[in-house]
Amino acid sequence: MRVMVNGEAREIVSTRVDALLSELEYEGAHFAIALNYDVLPRSKWAETRLNSGDEIEIITPRQGG
């Protein structure tokens, strides 16, 4: 299905948020997910289904000064 990930159109096979993170090779615990402009609690990642046209933002912390 086709979705937007961080502003980029992508064709994905995953149907749930947690599977998408695996598909995109995101590892670790230091990031947040927004699905269609709403922050999605980590406890909901495994049960939240993705639909064609969804907009997903994967937010990671950055150090800087």
CHARMM-style PDB file with segment names, atoms N, HN, CA, C and O in Angstrom:
ATOM      1  N   MET     1       0.840  -1.172   0.000  1.00  0.00      PROA
ATOM      2  CA  MET     1       0.000   0.000   0.000  1.00  0.00      PROA
ATOM      3  C   MET     1       0.886   1.236   0.000  1.00  0.00      PROA
ATOM      4  O   MET     1       2.060   1.164   0.362  1.00  0.00      PROA
ATOM      5  N   ARG     2       0.343   2.335  -0.393  1.00  0.00      PROA
ATOM      6  HN  ARG     2      -0.611   2.394  -0.687  1.00  0.00      PROA
ATOM      7  CA  ARG     2       1.109   3.583  -0.495  1.00  0.00      PROA
ATOM      8  C   ARG     2       0.741   4.497   0.676  1.00  0.00      PROA
ATOM      9  O   ARG     2      -0.430   4.790   0.915  1.00  0.00      PROA
ATOM     10  N   VAL     3       1.781   4.941   1.403  1.00  0.00      PROA
ATOM     11  HN  VAL     3       2.733   4.703   1.210  1.00  0.00      PROA
ATOM     12  CA  VAL     3       1.623   5.862   2.526  1.00  0.00      PROA
ATOM     13  C   VAL     3       2.707   6.938   2.427  1.00  0.00      PROA
ATOM     14  O   VAL     3       3.620   6.849   1.605  1.00  0.00      PROA
ATOM     15  N   MET     4       2.589   7.930   3.260  1.00  0.00      PROA
ATOM     16  HN  MET     4       1.848   8.003   3.928  1.00  0.00      PROA
ATOM     17  CA  MET     4       3.624   8.956   3.379  1.00  0.00      PROA
ATOM     18  C   MET     4       4.371   8.703   4.683  1.00  0.00      PROA
ATOM     19  O   MET     4       3.755   8.579   5.741  1.00  0.00      PROA
ATOM     20  N   VAL     5       5.698   8.626   4.606  1.00  0.00      PROA
ATOM     21  HN  VAL     5       6.198   8.727   3.746  1.00  0.00      PROA
ATOM     22  CA  VAL     5       6.529   8.457   5.798  1.00  0.00      PROA
ATOM     23  C   VAL     5       7.519   9.610   5.830  1.00  0.00      PROA
ATOM     24  O   VAL     5       8.370   9.744   4.951  1.00  0.00      PROA
ATOM     25  N   ASN     6       7.395  10.432   6.851  1.00  0.00      PROA
ATOM     26  HN  ASN     6       6.704  10.323   7.566  1.00  0.00      PROA
ATOM     27  CA  ASN     6       8.258  11.615   6.998  1.00  0.00      PROA
ATOM     28  C   ASN     6       8.264  12.461   5.722  1.00  0.00      PROA
ATOM     29  O   ASN     6       9.310  12.936   5.280  1.00  0.00      PROA
ATOM     30  N   GLY     7       7.079  12.638   5.146  1.00  0.00      PROA
ATOM     31  HN  GLY     7       6.229  12.252   5.506  1.00  0.00      PROA
ATOM     32  CA  GLY     7       6.923  13.494   3.978  1.00  0.00      PROA
ATOM     33  C   GLY     7       7.289  12.858   2.653  1.00  0.00      PROA
ATOM     34  O   GLY     7       7.258  13.525   1.620  1.00  0.00      PROA
ATOM     35  N   GLU     8       7.638  11.574   2.663  1.00  0.00      PROA
ATOM     36  HN  GLU     8       7.664  11.032   3.503  1.00  0.00      PROA
ATOM     37  CA  GLU     8       8.046  10.874   1.444  1.00  0.00      PROA
ATOM     38  C   GLU     8       7.051   9.753   1.125  1.00  0.00      PROA
ATOM     39  O   GLU     8       6.745   8.925   1.983  1.00  0.00      PROA
ATOM     40  N   ALA     9       6.557   9.732  -0.100  1.00  0.00      PROA
ATOM     41  HN  ALA     9       6.805  10.405  -0.797  1.00  0.00      PROA
ATOM     42  CA  ALA     9       5.646   8.655  -0.520  1.00  0.00      PROA
ATOM     43  C   ALA     9       6.418   7.346  -0.571  1.00  0.00      PROA
ATOM     44  O   ALA     9       7.507   7.272  -1.141  1.00  0.00      PROA
ATOM     45  N   ARG    10       5.829   6.300   0.042  1.00  0.00      PROA
ATOM     46  HN  ARG    10       4.945   6.361   0.505  1.00  0.00      PROA
ATOM     47  CA  ARG    10       6.483   4.994   0.065  1.00  0.00      PROA
ATOM     48  C   ARG    10       5.457   3.906  -0.180  1.00  0.00      PROA
ATOM     49  O   ARG    10       4.292   4.029   0.199  1.00  0.00      PROA
ATOM     50  N   GLU    11       5.903   2.858  -0.809  1.00  0.00      PROA
ATOM     51  HN  GLU    11       6.849   2.758  -1.117  1.00  0.00      PROA
ATOM     52  CA  GLU    11       5.109   1.644  -0.986  1.00  0.00      PROA
ATOM     53  C   GLU    11       5.561   0.683   0.108  1.00  0.00      PROA
ATOM     54  O   GLU    11       6.740   0.339   0.185  1.00  0.00      PROA
ATOM     55  N   ILE    12       4.623   0.244   0.961  1.00  0.00      PROA
ATOM     56  HN  ILE    12       3.664   0.523   0.899  1.00  0.00      PROA
ATOM     57  CA  ILE    12       4.983  -0.631   2.085  1.00  0.00      PROA
ATOM     58  C   ILE    12       4.149  -1.908   2.048  1.00  0.00      PROA
ATOM     59  O   ILE    12       3.101  -1.961   1.403  1.00  0.00      PROA
ATOM     60  N   VAL    13       4.624  -2.929   2.743  1.00  0.00      PROA
ATOM     61  HN  VAL    13       5.475  -2.887   3.267  1.00  0.00      PROA
ATOM     62  CA  VAL    13       3.864  -4.177   2.866  1.00  0.00      PROA
ATOM     63  C   VAL    13       3.246  -4.310   4.250  1.00  0.00      PROA
ATOM     64  O   VAL    13       2.317  -5.097   4.435  1.00  0.00      PROA
ATOM     65  N   SER    14       3.741  -3.563   5.217  1.00  0.00      PROA
ATOM     66  HN  SER    14       4.495  -2.925   5.067  1.00  0.00      PROA
ATOM     67  CA  SER    14       3.259  -3.649   6.598  1.00  0.00      PROA
ATOM     68  C   SER    14       1.833  -3.135   6.713  1.00  0.00      PROA
ATOM     69  O   SER    14       1.414  -2.229   5.992  1.00  0.00      PROA
ATOM     70  N   THR    15       1.092  -3.747   7.649  1.00  0.00      PROA
ATOM     71  HN  THR    15       1.432  -4.482   8.234  1.00  0.00      PROA
ATOM     72  CA  THR    15      -0.287  -3.315   7.882  1.00  0.00      PROA
ATOM     73  C   THR    15      -0.496  -2.747   9.272  1.00  0.00      PROA
ATOM     74  O   THR    15      -1.585  -2.268   9.588  1.00  0.00      PROA
ATOM     75  N   ARG    16       0.555  -2.794  10.127  1.00  0.00      PROA
ATOM     76  HN  ARG    16       1.440  -3.183   9.870  1.00  0.00      PROA
ATOM     77  CA  ARG    16       0.480  -2.236  11.474  1.00  0.00      PROA
ATOM     78  C   ARG    16       1.703  -1.358  11.714  1.00  0.00      PROA
ATOM     79  O   ARG    16       2.737  -1.516  11.064  1.00  0.00      PROA
ATOM     80  N   VAL    17       1.568  -0.441  12.646  1.00  0.00      PROA
ATOM     81  HN  VAL    17       0.729  -0.312  13.174  1.00  0.00      PROA
ATOM     82  CA  VAL    17       2.650   0.504  12.929  1.00  0.00      PROA
ATOM     83  C   VAL    17       3.922  -0.212  13.372  1.00  0.00      PROA
ATOM     84  O   VAL    17       5.008   0.112  12.891  1.00  0.00      PROA
ATOM     85  N   ASP    18       3.806  -1.184  14.284  1.00  0.00      PROA
ATOM     86  HN  ASP    18       2.924  -1.447  14.675  1.00  0.00      PROA
ATOM     87  CA  ASP    18       5.017  -1.870  14.758  1.00  0.00      PROA
ATOM     88  C   ASP    18       5.720  -2.611  13.629  1.00  0.00      PROA
ATOM     89  O   ASP    18       6.949  -2.648  13.582  1.00  0.00      PROA
ATOM     90  N   ALA    19       4.951  -3.200  12.720  1.00  0.00      PROA
ATOM     91  HN  ALA    19       3.952  -3.170  12.758  1.00  0.00      PROA
ATOM     92  CA  ALA    19       5.539  -3.903  11.578  1.00  0.00      PROA
ATOM     93  C   ALA    19       6.217  -2.921  10.623  1.00  0.00      PROA
ATOM     94  O   ALA    19       7.254  -3.240  10.041  1.00  0.00      PROA
ATOM     95  N   LEU    20       5.644  -1.738  10.460  1.00  0.00      PROA
ATOM     96  HN  LEU    20       4.801  -1.479  10.933  1.00  0.00      PROA
ATOM     97  CA  LEU    20       6.257  -0.720   9.607  1.00  0.00      PROA
ATOM     98  C   LEU    20       7.624  -0.327  10.144  1.00  0.00      PROA
ATOM     99  O   LEU    20       8.575  -0.181   9.376  1.00  0.00      PROA
ATOM    100  N   LEU    21       7.728  -0.155  11.451  1.00  0.00      PROA
ATOM    101  HN  LEU    21       6.955  -0.273  12.075  1.00  0.00      PROA
ATOM    102  CA  LEU    21       9.013   0.205  12.041  1.00  0.00      PROA
ATOM    103  C   LEU    21      10.053  -0.874  11.766  1.00  0.00      PROA
ATOM    104  O   LEU    21      11.208  -0.561  11.479  1.00  0.00      PROA
ATOM    105  N   SER    22       9.662  -2.124  11.849  1.00  0.00      PROA
ATOM    106  HN  SER    22       8.723  -2.379  12.083  1.00  0.00      PROA
ATOM    107  CA  SER    22      10.582  -3.221  11.518  1.00  0.00      PROA
ATOM    108  C   SER    22      10.949  -3.190  10.045  1.00  0.00      PROA
ATOM    109  O   SER    22      12.114  -3.355   9.682  1.00  0.00      PROA
ATOM    110  N   GLU    23       9.946  -2.977   9.196  1.00  0.00      PROA
ATOM    111  HN  GLU    23       9.000  -2.843   9.491  1.00  0.00      PROA
ATOM    112  CA  GLU    23      10.194  -2.922   7.747  1.00  0.00      PROA
ATOM    113  C   GLU    23      11.182  -1.817   7.394  1.00  0.00      PROA
ATOM    114  O   GLU    23      12.019  -1.984   6.507  1.00  0.00      PROA
ATOM    115  N   LEU    24      11.082  -0.693   8.090  1.00  0.00      PROA
ATOM    116  HN  LEU    24      10.402  -0.558   8.811  1.00  0.00      PROA
ATOM    117  CA  LEU    24      11.966   0.444   7.823  1.00  0.00      PROA
ATOM    118  C   LEU    24      13.256   0.385   8.646  1.00  0.00      PROA
ATOM    119  O   LEU    24      14.076   1.301   8.593  1.00  0.00      PROA
ATOM    120  N   GLU    25      13.426  -0.701   9.404  1.00  0.00      PROA
ATOM    121  HN  GLU    25      12.759  -1.445   9.446  1.00  0.00      PROA
ATOM    122  CA  GLU    25      14.631  -0.964  10.193  1.00  0.00      PROA
ATOM    123  C   GLU    25      14.882   0.081  11.284  1.00  0.00      PROA
ATOM    124  O   GLU    25      16.026   0.458  11.539  1.00  0.00      PROA
ATOM    125  N   TYR    26      13.816   0.540  11.918  1.00  0.00      PROA
ATOM    126  HN  TYR    26      12.887   0.233  11.711  1.00  0.00      PROA
ATOM    127  CA  TYR    26      13.952   1.404  13.094  1.00  0.00      PROA
ATOM    128  C   TYR    26      14.111   0.501  14.300  1.00  0.00      PROA
ATOM    129  O   TYR    26      13.308  -0.408  14.509  1.00  0.00      PROA
ATOM    130  N   GLU    27      15.139   0.745  15.091  1.00  0.00      PROA
ATOM    131  HN  GLU    27      15.791   1.484  14.920  1.00  0.00      PROA
ATOM    132  CA  GLU    27      15.394  -0.038  16.285  1.00  0.00      PROA
ATOM    133  C   GLU    27      15.584   0.894  17.464  1.00  0.00      PROA
ATOM    134  O   GLU    27      15.923   2.065  17.297  1.00  0.00      PROA
ATOM    135  N   GLY    28      15.367   0.373  18.637  1.00  0.00      PROA
ATOM    136  HN  GLY    28      15.091  -0.579  18.773  1.00  0.00      PROA
ATOM    137  CA  GLY    28      15.560   1.161  19.843  1.00  0.00      PROA
ATOM    138  C   GLY    28      14.247   1.693  20.370  1.00  0.00      PROA
ATOM    139  O   GLY    28      13.170   1.358  19.876  1.00  0.00      PROA
ATOM    140  N   ALA    29      14.363   2.533  21.387  1.00  0.00      PROA
ATOM    141  HN  ALA    29      15.237   2.805  21.789  1.00  0.00      PROA
ATOM    142  CA  ALA    29      13.170   3.012  22.066  1.00  0.00      PROA
ATOM    143  C   ALA    29      13.040   4.530  22.055  1.00  0.00      PROA
ATOM    144  O   ALA    29      12.141   5.083  22.687  1.00  0.00      PROA
ATOM    145  N   HSD    30      13.927   5.200  21.345  1.00  0.00      PROA
ATOM    146  HN  HSD    30      14.658   4.751  20.831  1.00  0.00      PROA
ATOM    147  CA  HSD    30      13.961   6.649  21.442  1.00  0.00      PROA
ATOM    148  C   HSD    30      13.395   7.331  20.202  1.00  0.00      PROA
ATOM    149  O   HSD    30      14.106   8.035  19.485  1.00  0.00      PROA
ATOM    150  N   PHE    31      12.121   7.113  19.967  1.00  0.00      PROA
ATOM    151  HN  PHE    31      11.543   6.541  20.550  1.00  0.00      PROA
ATOM    152  CA  PHE    31      11.431   7.844  18.909  1.00  0.00      PROA
ATOM    153  C   PHE    31       9.938   7.822  19.187  1.00  0.00      PROA
ATOM    154  O   PHE    31       9.452   7.028  19.992  1.00  0.00      PROA
ATOM    155  N   ALA    32       9.229   8.697  18.515  1.00  0.00      PROA
ATOM    156  HN  ALA    32       9.624   9.342  17.861  1.00  0.00      PROA
ATOM    157  CA  ALA    32       7.784   8.807  18.668  1.00  0.00      PROA
ATOM    158  C   ALA    32       7.151   8.676  17.286  1.00  0.00      PROA
ATOM    159  O   ALA    32       7.803   8.900  16.266  1.00  0.00      PROA
ATOM    160  N   ILE    33       5.883   8.314  17.271  1.00  0.00      PROA
ATOM    161  HN  ILE    33       5.353   8.132  18.099  1.00  0.00      PROA
ATOM    162  CA  ILE    33       5.141   8.133  16.022  1.00  0.00      PROA
ATOM    163  C   ILE    33       3.916   9.039  16.026  1.00  0.00      PROA
ATOM    164  O   ILE    33       3.168   9.096  17.002  1.00  0.00      PROA
ATOM    165  N   ALA    34       3.728   9.738  14.923  1.00  0.00      PROA
ATOM    166  HN  ALA    34       4.335   9.692  14.130  1.00  0.00      PROA
ATOM    167  CA  ALA    34       2.485  10.481  14.704  1.00  0.00      PROA
ATOM    168  C   ALA    34       1.819   9.863  13.478  1.00  0.00      PROA
ATOM    169  O   ALA    34       2.443   9.712  12.427  1.00  0.00      PROA
ATOM    170  N   LEU    35       0.562   9.515  13.625  1.00  0.00      PROA
ATOM    171  HN  LEU    35       0.055   9.638  14.478  1.00  0.00      PROA
ATOM    172  CA  LEU    35      -0.211   8.933  12.536  1.00  0.00      PROA
ATOM    173  C   LEU    35      -1.327   9.903  12.181  1.00  0.00      PROA
ATOM    174  O   LEU    35      -2.206  10.185  12.996  1.00  0.00      PROA
ATOM    175  N   ASN    36      -1.280  10.404  10.968  1.00  0.00      PROA
ATOM    176  HN  ASN    36      -0.566  10.175  10.306  1.00  0.00      PROA
ATOM    177  CA  ASN    36      -2.260  11.399  10.519  1.00  0.00      PROA
ATOM    178  C   ASN    36      -2.362  12.562  11.502  1.00  0.00      PROA
ATOM    179  O   ASN    36      -3.454  12.993  11.872  1.00  0.00      PROA
ATOM    180  N   TYR    37      -1.196  13.058  11.915  1.00  0.00      PROA
ATOM    181  HN  TYR    37      -0.309  12.707  11.614  1.00  0.00      PROA
ATOM    182  CA  TYR    37      -1.035  14.244  12.754  1.00  0.00      PROA
ATOM    183  C   TYR    37      -1.392  14.042  14.228  1.00  0.00      PROA
ATOM    184  O   TYR    37      -1.407  15.010  14.987  1.00  0.00      PROA
ATOM    185  N   ASP    38      -1.679  12.811  14.648  1.00  0.00      PROA
ATOM    186  HN  ASP    38      -1.667  12.024  14.030  1.00  0.00      PROA
ATOM    187  CA  ASP    38      -1.950  12.522  16.051  1.00  0.00      PROA
ATOM    188  C   ASP    38      -0.845  11.632  16.600  1.00  0.00      PROA
ATOM    189  O   ASP    38      -0.517  10.604  16.008  1.00  0.00      PROA
ATOM    190  N   VAL    39      -0.268  12.030  17.737  1.00  0.00      PROA
ATOM    191  HN  VAL    39      -0.535  12.866  18.218  1.00  0.00      PROA
ATOM    192  CA  VAL    39       0.765  11.208  18.368  1.00  0.00      PROA
ATOM    193  C   VAL    39       0.128   9.903  18.829  1.00  0.00      PROA
ATOM    194  O   VAL    39      -0.937   9.895  19.446  1.00  0.00      PROA
ATOM    195  N   LEU    40       0.799   8.811  18.519  1.00  0.00      PROA
ATOM    196  HN  LEU    40       1.665   8.818  18.018  1.00  0.00      PROA
ATOM    197  CA  LEU    40       0.287   7.483  18.824  1.00  0.00      PROA
ATOM    198  C   LEU    40       1.078   6.896  19.988  1.00  0.00      PROA
ATOM    199  O   LEU    40       2.291   6.721  19.871  1.00  0.00      PROA
ATOM    200  N   PRO    41       0.422   6.587  21.111  1.00  0.00      PROA
ATOM    201  CA  PRO    41       1.143   5.999  22.241  1.00  0.00      PROA
ATOM    202  C   PRO    41       1.808   4.676  21.851  1.00  0.00      PROA
ATOM    203  O   PRO    41       1.256   3.901  21.070  1.00  0.00      PROA
ATOM    204  N   ARG    42       2.980   4.432  22.394  1.00  0.00      PROA
ATOM    205  HN  ARG    42       3.429   5.062  23.028  1.00  0.00      PROA
ATOM    206  CA  ARG    42       3.718   3.198  22.104  1.00  0.00      PROA
ATOM    207  C   ARG    42       2.854   1.961  22.384  1.00  0.00      PROA
ATOM    208  O   ARG    42       2.965   0.959  21.677  1.00  0.00      PROA
ATOM    209  N   SER    43       2.017   2.023  23.382  1.00  0.00      PROA
ATOM    210  HN  SER    43       1.927   2.837  23.956  1.00  0.00      PROA
ATOM    211  CA  SER    43       1.170   0.878  23.738  1.00  0.00      PROA
ATOM    212  C   SER    43       0.171   0.526  22.635  1.00  0.00      PROA
ATOM    213  O   SER    43      -0.411  -0.559  22.659  1.00  0.00      PROA
ATOM    214  N   LYS    44      -0.035   1.413  21.680  1.00  0.00      PROA
ATOM    215  HN  LYS    44       0.438   2.294  21.661  1.00  0.00      PROA
ATOM    216  CA  LYS    44      -0.988   1.186  20.587  1.00  0.00      PROA
ATOM    217  C   LYS    44      -0.324   0.772  19.279  1.00  0.00      PROA
ATOM    218  O   LYS    44      -1.020   0.443  18.319  1.00  0.00      PROA
ATOM    219  N   TRP    45       1.010   0.780  19.218  1.00  0.00      PROA
ATOM    220  HN  TRP    45       1.576   1.047  19.998  1.00  0.00      PROA
ATOM    221  CA  TRP    45       1.698   0.510  17.949  1.00  0.00      PROA
ATOM    222  C   TRP    45       1.356  -0.865  17.381  1.00  0.00      PROA
ATOM    223  O   TRP    45       1.145  -0.991  16.175  1.00  0.00      PROA
ATOM    224  N   ALA    46       1.297  -1.885  18.211  1.00  0.00      PROA
ATOM    225  HN  ALA    46       1.469  -1.783  19.191  1.00  0.00      PROA
ATOM    226  CA  ALA    46       1.064  -3.254  17.725  1.00  0.00      PROA
ATOM    227  C   ALA    46      -0.370  -3.466  17.245  1.00  0.00      PROA
ATOM    228  O   ALA    46      -0.622  -4.352  16.429  1.00  0.00      PROA
ATOM    229  N   GLU    47      -1.296  -2.674  17.734  1.00  0.00      PROA
ATOM    230  HN  GLU    47      -1.091  -1.954  18.397  1.00  0.00      PROA
ATOM    231  CA  GLU    47      -2.700  -2.877  17.360  1.00  0.00      PROA
ATOM    232  C   GLU    47      -3.226  -1.868  16.337  1.00  0.00      PROA
ATOM    233  O   GLU    47      -4.349  -2.006  15.851  1.00  0.00      PROA
ATOM    234  N   THR    48      -2.427  -0.865  16.012  1.00  0.00      PROA
ATOM    235  HN  THR    48      -1.515  -0.752  16.406  1.00  0.00      PROA
ATOM    236  CA  THR    48      -2.900   0.171  15.096  1.00  0.00      PROA
ATOM    237  C   THR    48      -2.622  -0.216  13.650  1.00  0.00      PROA
ATOM    238  O   THR    48      -1.474  -0.383  13.240  1.00  0.00      PROA
ATOM    239  N   ARG    49      -3.698  -0.351  12.894  1.00  0.00      PROA
ATOM    240  HN  ARG    49      -4.631  -0.215  13.227  1.00  0.00      PROA
ATOM    241  CA  ARG    49      -3.601  -0.735  11.487  1.00  0.00      PROA
ATOM    242  C   ARG    49      -3.334   0.501  10.630  1.00  0.00      PROA
ATOM    243  O   ARG    49      -3.802   1.601  10.922  1.00  0.00      PROA
ATOM    244  N   LEU    50      -2.582   0.284   9.584  1.00  0.00      PROA
ATOM    245  HN  LEU    50      -2.203  -0.610   9.347  1.00  0.00      PROA
ATOM    246  CA  LEU    50      -2.295   1.338   8.613  1.00  0.00      PROA
ATOM    247  C   LEU    50      -3.218   1.194   7.421  1.00  0.00      PROA
ATOM    248  O   LEU    50      -3.626   0.089   7.065  1.00  0.00      PROA
ATOM    249  N   ASN    51      -3.541   2.318   6.809  1.00  0.00      PROA
ATOM    250  HN  ASN    51      -3.209   3.216   7.098  1.00  0.00      PROA
ATOM    251  CA  ASN    51      -4.393   2.346   5.626  1.00  0.00      PROA
ATOM    252  C   ASN    51      -3.692   3.107   4.515  1.00  0.00      PROA
ATOM    253  O   ASN    51      -2.866   3.982   4.774  1.00  0.00      PROA
ATOM    254  N   SER    52      -4.018   2.775   3.305  1.00  0.00      PROA
ATOM    255  HN  SER    52      -4.689   2.064   3.094  1.00  0.00      PROA
ATOM    256  CA  SER    52      -3.462   3.486   2.169  1.00  0.00      PROA
ATOM    257  C   SER    52      -3.761   4.975   2.318  1.00  0.00      PROA
ATOM    258  O   SER    52      -4.885   5.368   2.631  1.00  0.00      PROA
ATOM    259  N   GLY    53      -2.742   5.790   2.090  1.00  0.00      PROA
ATOM    260  HN  GLY    53      -1.829   5.470   1.836  1.00  0.00      PROA
ATOM    261  CA  GLY    53      -2.902   7.233   2.198  1.00  0.00      PROA
ATOM    262  C   GLY    53      -2.564   7.799   3.566  1.00  0.00      PROA
ATOM    263  O   GLY    53      -2.536   9.018   3.734  1.00  0.00      PROA
ATOM    264  N   ASP    54      -2.305   6.934   4.558  1.00  0.00      PROA
ATOM    265  HN  ASP    54      -2.328   5.943   4.421  1.00  0.00      PROA
ATOM    266  CA  ASP    54      -1.937   7.429   5.886  1.00  0.00      PROA
ATOM    267  C   ASP    54      -0.651   8.237   5.814  1.00  0.00      PROA
ATOM    268  O   ASP    54       0.202   8.014   4.955  1.00  0.00      PROA
ATOM    269  N   GLU    55      -0.535   9.185   6.744  1.00  0.00      PROA
ATOM    270  HN  GLU    55      -1.227   9.367   7.442  1.00  0.00      PROA
ATOM    271  CA  GLU    55       0.684   9.984   6.876  1.00  0.00      PROA
ATOM    272  C   GLU    55       1.325   9.656   8.215  1.00  0.00      PROA
ATOM    273  O   GLU    55       0.735   9.877   9.273  1.00  0.00      PROA
ATOM    274  N   ILE    56       2.531   9.130   8.153  1.00  0.00      PROA
ATOM    275  HN  ILE    56       3.009   8.951   7.293  1.00  0.00      PROA
ATOM    276  CA  ILE    56       3.249   8.701   9.339  1.00  0.00      PROA
ATOM    277  C   ILE    56       4.487   9.565   9.506  1.00  0.00      PROA
ATOM    278  O   ILE    56       5.264   9.735   8.566  1.00  0.00      PROA
ATOM    279  N   GLU    57       4.669  10.105  10.689  1.00  0.00      PROA
ATOM    280  HN  GLU    57       4.038   9.967  11.453  1.00  0.00      PROA
ATOM    281  CA  GLU    57       5.881  10.843  11.020  1.00  0.00      PROA
ATOM    282  C   GLU    57       6.609  10.059  12.103  1.00  0.00      PROA
ATOM    283  O   GLU    57       6.034   9.742  13.145  1.00  0.00      PROA
ATOM    284  N   ILE    58       7.866   9.753  11.855  1.00  0.00      PROA
ATOM    285  HN  ILE    58       8.334  10.010  11.009  1.00  0.00      PROA
ATOM    286  CA  ILE    58       8.705   9.085  12.840  1.00  0.00      PROA
ATOM    287  C   ILE    58       9.670  10.130  13.364  1.00  0.00      PROA
ATOM    288  O   ILE    58      10.521  10.627  12.625  1.00  0.00      PROA
ATOM    289  N   ILE    59       9.538  10.460  14.632  1.00  0.00      PROA
ATOM    290  HN  ILE    59       8.847  10.056  15.232  1.00  0.00      PROA
ATOM    291  CA  ILE    59      10.279  11.555  15.222  1.00  0.00      PROA
ATOM    292  C   ILE    59      11.371  10.997  16.115  1.00  0.00      PROA
ATOM    293  O   ILE    59      11.097  10.227  17.036  1.00  0.00      PROA
ATOM    294  N   THR    60      12.608  11.386  15.842  1.00  0.00      PROA
ATOM    295  HN  THR    60      12.830  12.011  15.094  1.00  0.00      PROA
ATOM    296  CA  THR    60      13.741  10.918  16.631  1.00  0.00      PROA
ATOM    297  C   THR    60      14.428  12.113  17.281  1.00  0.00      PROA
ATOM    298  O   THR    60      14.490  13.190  16.688  1.00  0.00      PROA
ATOM    299  N   PRO    61      14.948  11.933  18.502  1.00  0.00      PROA
ATOM    300  CA  PRO    61      15.650  13.051  19.150  1.00  0.00      PROA
ATOM    301  C   PRO    61      17.008  13.294  18.501  1.00  0.00      PROA
ATOM    302  O   PRO    61      17.650  12.371  17.999  1.00  0.00      PROA
ATOM    303  N   ARG    62      17.424  14.537  18.522  1.00  0.00      PROA
ATOM    304  HN  ARG    62      16.903  15.286  18.930  1.00  0.00      PROA
ATOM    305  CA  ARG    62      18.732  14.934  17.989  1.00  0.00      PROA
ATOM    306  C   ARG    62      19.439  15.762  19.043  1.00  0.00      PROA
ATOM    307  O   ARG    62      18.813  16.538  19.765  1.00  0.00      PROA
ATOM    308  N   GLN    63      20.729  15.593  19.123  1.00  0.00      PROA
ATOM    309  HN  GLN    63      21.238  14.963  18.537  1.00  0.00      PROA
ATOM    310  CA  GLN    63      21.518  16.443  20.016  1.00  0.00      PROA
ATOM    311  C   GLN    63      22.047  17.625  19.225  1.00  0.00      PROA
ATOM    312  O   GLN    63      22.307  17.536  18.025  1.00  0.00      PROA
ATOM    313  N   GLY    64      22.191  18.677  19.899  1.00  0.00      PROA
ATOM    314  HN  GLY    64      21.980  18.750  20.873  1.00  0.00      PROA
ATOM    315  CA  GLY    64      22.722  19.852  19.219  1.00  0.00      PROA
ATOM    316  C   GLY    64      22.893  20.985  20.215  1.00  0.00      PROA
ATOM    317  O   GLY    64      22.669  20.841  21.417  1.00  0.00      PROA
ATOM    318  N   GLY    65      23.286  22.081  19.679  1.00  0.00      PROA
ATOM    319  HN  GLY    65      23.468  22.198  18.702  1.00  0.00      PROA
ATOM    320  CA  GLY    65      23.503  23.174  20.602  1.00  0.00      PROA
ATOM    321  C   GLY    65      23.319  24.499  19.968  1.00  0.00      PROA
ATOM    322  OT1 GLY    65      23.470  25.526  20.629  1.00  0.00      PROA
TER     323      GLY     65
END
